[in-house]
Amino acid sequence: MAGLAIRERERSQDPRVDGILERLLSLYSRAIDLDMGRLLDLLGKLGNPHQRLAPVLHVAGTNGKGSTCAFARAVAEAAGLRVQVYTSPHLIDFNERIRLSNGLVSHRRLADALELVERVNGGAPITVFEVITATALVLFAEDPADLCILEVGLGGRGDATNVIARPAACAITSISIDHRDFLGDSLTGIAAEKAGIIKPGVPVVTGAQRPEVLEVFARIAAERGAPLAMRDRDWRITPTADGLDFADSHGCLSLPFPSLVGPHQYDNAGIAVAALRASGLMIPDRAFATGLAHAEWAGRMQKLGGALLSLLPGGWELWLDGAHNPGAGVALAQHLPGWADRPLHLVIGMKQGKDAAEFLKPMLPFAASVWAVAEPGQHLALPVEDVIAASGGVARHGGTVADALRKLATEAPAGPARVLVCGSLYLAGALLRQV
């Protein structure tokens, strides 16, 4: 959850939000601190809004959290439920992080709530993410809803969202190595941190995981008396010629292919379906199909048009994905064989501190060319030279994304091709402001 300093290209539409966040950044020296004590004290002063929420679906994981939240929201709304969602980070505007039952929180209402939380906090040391979480919980407690979806910011055990004592259900998406500075580089250790959201008696759903990860989840769930539903043991989702077959203890569903592209999204969709069915919410079968077919989540295998596409020859496609860690690189690589109908060109821009070499490794065999980029103002952008080095010298110097697209248009062989821009959610946000 680093990277909350207010940069010129990310200003909120309400200047009060910017001022509050800038002041909060000076209260605590650490951007991330996995300790819920400060937040619980603040929530107590605010009247414990976290104890007055709609039924909560709590979602942790390394990759796929946002997509799973998007699927769950779309399904619940297709069932006519009023849904709140808390996610991070935002791509373009800060208020994307907090969705109330009638849409994204307004800039004015967000600023009012932030001012309240800042005033009640009284200058005590606290992280910005803790304040944002408190603000979301205050807004959710005031907003009538049928379901509240909370995405973990980092880890799980000590994450600010883990103040919820008894969610309706928990979900844990794909686990891989990321955020080494805070979670370490042991897969089982990271799994234990993510499993920190598991609560006594609360059903928890997980998808495709490595065996050692599942062993951690099974042990912690057993210790806490939480029913654990694993993919291919307790629930299944299988591609067919025209969609997906889903089955769990509640019965079978025939579902369409998800609106979000890529085979990794089958797992995220299945987790969302299984978690909602385990939550006890009354959702008709038709809503699962409608929701999966219409879910939206910006910056995840998103096909772009507009000014950037116009830089490429006619008939080319331009895609954007915020994938940025080794596990996400593997997931993207699994999708690329389906794109063998035309040459693929990768445009890569990454954040400092990420394992660029391992992210790139599974995708390089599918690429006709690789271009290293960094956008002006992109938060903690990895220098272009470092991206080139991480590629083993395969990548070429692209400059900015627009520069790389112009070079591609000039140098690539004739015929239709496909361009995938990926490597950072901050890069994704910068591009979405240009389309």
SULNORWO-V346058 format. One record per residue. N is the residue number from 0. RES is the residue in three letters. PHI is phi in degrees with one decimal (* if undefined). PSI is psi in radians with two decimals (none if undefined). OMEGA is omega as a letter, one per 30 degrees, with the letter a starting at -180 (* if undefined). Layout:
n = [N;N]
res = [RES;RES]
phi = [PHI;PHI]
psi = [PSI;PSI]
omega = [OMEGA;OMEGA]
This chain:
n = [0;1;2;3;4;5;6;7;8;9;10;11;12;13;14;15;16;17;18;19;20;21;22;23;24;25;26;27;28;29;30;31;32;33;34;35;36;37;38;39;40;41;42;43;44;45;46;47;48;49;50;51;52;53;54;55;56;57;58;59;60;61;62;63;64;65;66;67;68;69;70;71;72;73;74;75;76;77;78;79;80;81;82;83;84;85;86;87;88;89;90;91;92;93;94;95;96;97;98;99;100;101;102;103;104;105;106;107;108;109;110;111;112;113;114;115;116;117;118;119;120;121;122;123;124;125;126;127;128;129;130;131;132;133;134;135;136;137;138;139;140;141;142;143;144;145;146;147;148;149;150;151;152;153;154;155;156;157;158;159;160;161;162;163;164;165;166;167;168;169;170;171;172;173;174;175;176;177;178;179;180;181;182;183;184;185;186;187;188;189;190;191;192;193;194;195;196;197;198;199;200;201;202;203;204;205;206;207;208;209;210;211;212;213;214;215;216;217;218;219;220;221;222;223;224;225;226;227;228;229;230;231;232;233;234;235;236;237;238;239;240;241;242;243;244;245;246;247;248;249;250;251;252;253;254;255;256;257;258;259;260;261;262;263;264;265;266;267;268;269;270;271;272;273;274;275;276;277;278;279;280;281;282;283;284;285;286;287;288;289;290;291;292;293;294;295;296;297;298;299;300;301;302;303;304;305;306;307;308;309;310;311;312;313;314;315;316;317;318;319;320;321;322;323;324;325;326;327;328;329;330;331;332;333;334;335;336;337;338;339;340;341;342;343;344;345;346;347;348;349;350;351;352;353;354;355;356;357;358;359;360;361;362;363;364;365;366;367;368;369;370;371;372;373;374;375;376;377;378;379;380;381;382;383;384;385;386;387;388;389;390;391;392;393;394;395;396;397;398;399;400;401;402;403;404;405;406;407;408;409;410;411;412;413;414;415;416;417;418;419;420;421;422;423;424;425;426;427;428;429;430;431;432;433;434]
res = [MET;ALA;GLY;LEU;ALA;ILE;ARG;GLU;ARG;GLU;ARG;SER;GLN;ASP;PRO;ARG;VAL;ASP;GLY;ILE;LEU;GLU;ARG;LEU;LEU;SER;LEU;TYR;SER;ARG;ALA;ILE;ASP;LEU;ASP;MET;GLY;ARG;LEU;LEU;ASP;LEU;LEU;GLY;LYS;LEU;GLY;ASN;PRO;HIS;GLN;ARG;LEU;ALA;PRO;VAL;LEU;HIS;VAL;ALA;GLY;THR;ASN;GLY;LYS;GLY;SER;THR;CYS;ALA;PHE;ALA;ARG;ALA;VAL;ALA;GLU;ALA;ALA;GLY;LEU;ARG;VAL;GLN;VAL;TYR;THR;SER;PRO;HIS;LEU;ILE;ASP;PHE;ASN;GLU;ARG;ILE;ARG;LEU;SER;ASN;GLY;LEU;VAL;SER;HIS;ARG;ARG;LEU;ALA;ASP;ALA;LEU;GLU;LEU;VAL;GLU;ARG;VAL;ASN;GLY;GLY;ALA;PRO;ILE;THR;VAL;PHE;GLU;VAL;ILE;THR;ALA;THR;ALA;LEU;VAL;LEU;PHE;ALA;GLU;ASP;PRO;ALA;ASP;LEU;CYS;ILE;LEU;GLU;VAL;GLY;LEU;GLY;GLY;ARG;GLY;ASP;ALA;THR;ASN;VAL;ILE;ALA;ARG;PRO;ALA;ALA;CYS;ALA;ILE;THR;SER;ILE;SER;ILE;ASP;HIS;ARG;ASP;PHE;LEU;GLY;ASP;SER;LEU;THR;GLY;ILE;ALA;ALA;GLU;LYS;ALA;GLY;ILE;ILE;LYS;PRO;GLY;VAL;PRO;VAL;VAL;THR;GLY;ALA;GLN;ARG;PRO;GLU;VAL;LEU;GLU;VAL;PHE;ALA;ARG;ILE;ALA;ALA;GLU;ARG;GLY;ALA;PRO;LEU;ALA;MET;ARG;ASP;ARG;ASP;TRP;ARG;ILE;THR;PRO;THR;ALA;ASP;GLY;LEU;ASP;PHE;ALA;ASP;SER;HIS;GLY;CYS;LEU;SER;LEU;PRO;PHE;PRO;SER;LEU;VAL;GLY;PRO;HIS;GLN;TYR;ASP;ASN;ALA;GLY;ILE;ALA;VAL;ALA;ALA;LEU;ARG;ALA;SER;GLY;LEU;MET;ILE;PRO;ASP;ARG;ALA;PHE;ALA;THR;GLY;LEU;ALA;HIS;ALA;GLU;TRP;ALA;GLY;ARG;MET;GLN;LYS;LEU;GLY;GLY;ALA;LEU;LEU;SER;LEU;LEU;PRO;GLY;GLY;TRP;GLU;LEU;TRP;LEU;ASP;GLY;ALA;HIS;ASN;PRO;GLY;ALA;GLY;VAL;ALA;LEU;ALA;GLN;HIS;LEU;PRO;GLY;TRP;ALA;ASP;ARG;PRO;LEU;HIS;LEU;VAL;ILE;GLY;MET;LYS;GLN;GLY;LYS;ASP;ALA;ALA;GLU;PHE;LEU;LYS;PRO;MET;LEU;PRO;PHE;ALA;ALA;SER;VAL;TRP;ALA;VAL;ALA;GLU;PRO;GLY;GLN;HIS;LEU;ALA;LEU;PRO;VAL;GLU;ASP;VAL;ILE;ALA;ALA;SER;GLY;GLY;VAL;ALA;ARG;HIS;GLY;GLY;THR;VAL;ALA;ASP;ALA;LEU;ARG;LYS;LEU;ALA;THR;GLU;ALA;PRO;ALA;GLY;PRO;ALA;ARG;VAL;LEU;VAL;CYS;GLY;SER;LEU;TYR;LEU;ALA;GLY;ALA;LEU;LEU;ARG;GLN;VAL]
phi = [*;-69.3;89.0;-97.1;-57.2;-82.7;-101.1;-54.5;-79.7;-121.1;-63.1;-71.5;-77.4;-117.8;-60.7;-62.7;-60.2;-61.4;-62.8;-62.9;-66.1;-62.9;-65.9;-65.1;-61.7;-87.8;-81.9;-143.9;-73.8;-104.8;-68.5;-129.2;-150.7;-82.6;-144.8;-88.1;-58.7;-60.7;-67.0;-61.8;-61.8;-64.3;-62.1;-60.8;-68.6;-90.2;88.6;54.2;-61.5;-66.3;-95.2;-128.3;-102.1;-64.5;-50.6;-105.2;-105.3;-103.3;-121.7;-119.4;142.2;-90.3;-125.3;94.5;-60.3;-63.5;-64.7;-62.4;-62.8;-65.2;-62.8;-62.4;-61.9;-63.2;-65.8;-63.0;-68.4;-64.4;-85.4;86.1;-84.3;-89.6;-124.3;-108.4;-141.2;-121.4;-136.1;-159.4;-82.4;-86.5;-100.0;-121.5;-125.5;-58.8;-70.4;-59.6;-71.4;-127.1;-110.2;-88.5;-66.7;-113.7;126.6;-58.5;-58.7;-69.9;-62.9;-66.9;-66.1;-63.3;-62.9;-59.9;-68.5;-62.7;-62.8;-61.3;-63.9;-61.6;-65.5;-67.8;-65.7;64.4;80.1;-70.6;-58.5;-166.0;-84.4;-62.4;-63.9;-64.0;-67.0;-62.4;-63.4;-59.1;-62.6;-60.7;-65.8;-61.2;-64.3;-65.3;-64.8;-90.1;-111.4;-60.1;-152.3;-106.8;-153.2;-121.0;-103.5;-114.5;-93.7;-61.6;-78.5;-153.5;72.6;171.5;-53.9;-104.0;-71.7;-59.1;-72.1;-82.6;-77.1;-76.3;-74.3;-145.6;-66.9;-72.8;-162.1;-121.3;-137.4;-126.9;-86.6;-53.2;-107.7;-150.1;-78.5;-164.9;52.6;-56.9;-60.5;-112.1;-111.1;81.7;-116.9;-99.8;-61.3;-69.4;-66.1;-64.4;-60.0;-64.7;-64.0;-63.5;-69.7;-62.4;-81.4;-66.9;-119.4;-55.4;76.4;-95.2;-62.8;-130.1;-119.1;-136.4;-107.3;-65.7;-140.6;-69.2;-55.0;-68.0;-69.9;-61.8;-61.9;-64.1;-60.5;-63.1;-65.1;-69.2;-62.8;-65.1;-60.6;-100.5;64.0;-104.4;-62.4;-108.8;-109.1;-100.9;-66.1;68.9;-119.3;-109.2;-148.1;-138.7;-138.6;-132.0;-67.6;-123.7;-64.1;-129.0;164.3;-130.4;-101.2;-117.7;-147.2;-149.2;-66.2;-87.6;126.4;-110.0;-133.0;-101.0;-120.4;-77.3;-62.0;-64.4;-67.6;-82.9;-83.2;117.0;-63.1;-63.9;-73.0;-62.3;-64.9;-62.9;-63.4;-63.4;-61.4;-61.9;-63.4;-63.6;-67.7;-65.0;-68.5;-80.0;-74.5;91.7;-69.3;-86.9;-126.0;-68.9;-56.3;-60.4;-67.3;-64.4;-65.9;-62.4;-63.6;-62.2;-75.0;-123.1;-61.8;-128.1;-155.1;-62.5;79.5;-119.4;42.6;-99.8;-82.3;-104.0;-125.9;74.4;-61.8;-67.3;-62.0;-66.2;-76.6;-100.2;-61.7;-59.6;90.4;-80.9;-115.2;-126.5;-121.2;-131.6;-141.7;-83.8;-54.2;-151.1;-136.7;-55.8;-62.0;-69.5;-62.3;-63.4;-62.2;-63.8;-60.5;-67.1;-84.3;-66.8;-57.4;-72.7;-105.1;-73.8;-73.2;-154.7;-60.6;-113.3;-116.8;-96.7;-118.2;-116.7;-133.5;-127.3;-95.4;-58.6;91.0;-89.3;-84.4;-64.4;-63.4;-71.6;-64.4;-75.8;-49.2;-72.1;-93.1;-56.0;-62.0;-95.1;-98.0;-74.5;-155.7;-132.5;-125.2;-95.3;-138.0;-152.5;-82.7;-59.1;80.5;-66.3;-60.9;48.7;-64.0;-68.9;-55.1;-54.4;-62.0;-71.6;-64.6;-60.7;-62.7;-64.6;-83.4;71.6;83.4;-73.2;-69.4;-105.8;-74.9;-97.9;79.3;-93.4;-60.6;-61.3;-60.2;-63.1;-65.2;-64.0;-63.4;-60.9;-61.6;-83.9;-102.3;-72.7;-60.2;-64.6;113.2;-65.3;-145.3;-131.7;-119.7;-117.9;-99.8;-157.9;122.2;-165.8;-68.2;-67.0;-63.2;-59.2;-62.1;-61.5;-72.0;-65.8;-75.2;-100.5;-110.8]
psi = [0.32;2.98;0.49;-0.02;2.47;1.98;2.70;-0.66;-0.07;0.39;2.43;2.83;-0.12;1.96;-0.35;-0.64;-0.79;-0.79;-0.74;-0.81;-0.66;-0.72;-0.70;-0.57;-0.39;-0.09;-0.43;2.35;-0.38;2.24;-0.56;2.29;1.90;1.25;2.09;-0.02;-0.82;-0.75;-0.73;-0.68;-0.79;-0.77;-0.62;-0.72;-0.43;0.07;0.36;1.02;-0.46;-0.23;0.08;0.71;2.85;2.93;2.34;2.35;2.00;2.17;2.10;3.04;3.00;-0.89;2.52;-0.02;-0.87;-0.71;-0.72;-0.72;-0.69;-0.74;-0.80;-0.75;-0.80;-0.70;-0.82;-0.72;-0.59;-0.44;0.02;0.21;2.64;2.17;2.34;2.58;2.36;2.05;2.95;2.72;3.12;2.79;-0.71;-0.94;2.50;-0.58;-0.12;-0.38;-0.40;1.94;2.10;3.12;-0.27;0.27;-3.09;2.48;2.43;2.71;-0.65;-0.79;-0.65;-0.80;-0.73;-0.77;-0.70;-0.70;-0.70;-0.85;-0.73;-0.74;-0.79;-0.58;-0.54;0.54;0.15;2.62;2.31;2.64;2.75;-0.72;-0.61;-0.71;-0.74;-0.72;-0.78;-0.71;-0.78;-0.75;-0.67;-0.82;-0.72;-0.69;-0.46;-0.13;1.96;2.25;2.91;-0.31;2.39;2.08;2.10;2.11;2.24;2.43;-0.88;2.28;-2.05;-1.05;-0.89;0.22;2.60;-0.53;-0.20;0.28;-0.16;2.05;-0.64;1.52;2.92;-0.60;2.74;2.66;2.42;2.02;-2.98;2.36;2.27;-3.11;2.19;2.79;0.89;-0.61;-0.47;-0.52;-0.10;-3.12;0.37;2.16;-0.70;-0.59;-0.73;-0.72;-0.70;-0.67;-0.80;-0.67;-0.08;-0.26;-0.20;2.28;2.64;2.21;-0.04;2.21;2.45;2.38;2.39;2.79;-2.55;2.14;2.78;2.64;-0.70;-0.50;-0.79;-0.63;-0.71;-0.83;-0.77;-0.72;-0.82;-0.69;-0.72;-0.74;-0.58;0.05;0.65;2.18;2.16;2.18;1.98;2.56;2.47;0.07;-0.90;-0.36;2.70;2.54;2.19;2.22;2.48;-3.02;-0.54;0.32;-2.55;2.42;2.20;2.47;2.42;-2.93;-0.27;-0.17;-2.93;2.62;2.45;2.06;2.67;2.91;2.49;2.66;-0.48;2.27;2.51;2.48;-0.44;-0.40;-0.32;-0.72;-0.81;-0.72;-0.75;-0.70;-0.77;-0.78;-0.84;-0.69;-0.73;-0.69;-0.51;-0.31;-0.33;-0.08;2.53;1.79;2.08;2.69;-0.70;-0.52;-0.55;-0.77;-0.80;-0.78;-0.82;-0.61;-0.33;0.12;2.52;2.41;1.80;2.52;0.19;1.82;0.99;2.24;2.20;2.63;-2.59;-2.68;-0.68;-0.75;-0.58;-0.26;-0.25;2.77;2.74;2.46;-0.14;2.73;2.56;2.12;2.66;2.35;2.43;0.16;2.43;0.13;2.96;-0.72;-0.69;-0.58;-0.71;-0.76;-0.74;-0.74;-0.56;-0.42;-0.45;-0.54;-0.49;-0.12;0.39;-0.03;-0.24;2.78;2.53;2.29;2.21;2.33;1.99;2.17;2.25;2.92;2.53;2.53;-0.16;2.69;1.46;-0.68;-0.79;-0.53;-0.77;-0.58;-0.87;-0.31;-0.45;-0.67;-0.32;-0.07;2.29;-0.53;2.76;2.32;2.27;2.30;2.87;2.19;2.54;2.28;-0.02;2.16;2.17;0.75;2.35;2.27;2.54;-0.70;-0.60;-0.62;-0.73;-0.78;-0.71;-0.45;0.05;0.45;0.06;-0.70;2.61;2.79;1.97;-0.38;-2.06;3.01;-0.78;-0.71;-0.80;-0.70;-0.68;-0.73;-0.72;-0.77;-0.53;-0.64;-0.39;2.61;2.72;2.71;2.78;2.53;3.07;2.41;2.28;2.08;2.22;3.09;-0.30;2.38;-0.53;-0.68;-0.74;-0.77;-0.73;-0.68;-0.68;-0.36;-0.22;-0.09;none]
omega = [l;l;a;l;a;l;a;a;a;a;l;l;l;a;l;l;a;a;l;a;l;l;a;a;a;a;a;a;a;l;a;l;a;l;a;a;a;a;l;l;a;l;l;l;a;l;l;l;a;l;a;a;l;l;a;l;a;a;l;l;l;l;l;a;a;l;l;l;a;l;a;l;a;l;a;l;l;l;l;a;l;a;l;a;l;a;l;f;l;l;a;a;a;a;l;a;a;l;l;a;l;l;a;l;l;a;l;a;l;l;l;a;l;l;l;a;l;a;a;l;l;l;l;l;l;l;l;a;l;l;l;l;l;l;l;a;l;a;a;a;a;a;l;a;l;a;l;a;a;l;l;l;a;l;a;a;a;a;a;a;a;l;a;a;a;l;l;l;l;l;l;a;a;a;l;a;l;a;a;a;a;a;a;a;l;a;l;l;l;l;l;l;l;a;l;l;a;a;l;l;a;l;l;a;l;a;a;a;l;a;a;l;l;l;l;a;a;a;a;l;l;l;a;l;a;l;a;l;l;l;l;l;a;l;a;l;a;l;l;a;a;l;a;l;a;l;l;a;l;l;a;l;l;a;l;l;a;l;l;a;l;a;l;l;l;l;l;l;l;l;a;a;a;a;l;l;l;a;a;l;a;a;a;a;a;a;l;l;a;a;a;a;a;l;l;l;a;l;l;a;a;l;a;l;l;a;a;l;a;l;a;l;l;l;l;l;l;a;a;l;a;a;a;l;a;l;l;l;l;a;l;a;l;l;a;l;l;l;a;a;a;l;l;l;a;l;a;l;a;l;l;l;l;a;a;a;a;l;a;a;a;a;a;a;a;a;l;l;l;a;l;a;l;a;l;l;l;a;l;a;l;a;a;a;l;l;l;l;a;l;a;a;a;a;l;a;a;a;l;l;l;l;a;l;l;l;l;a;a;a;a;l;l;l;a;l;a;l;l;l;a;l;a;l;l;l;l;l;l;a;a;l;a;a;*]
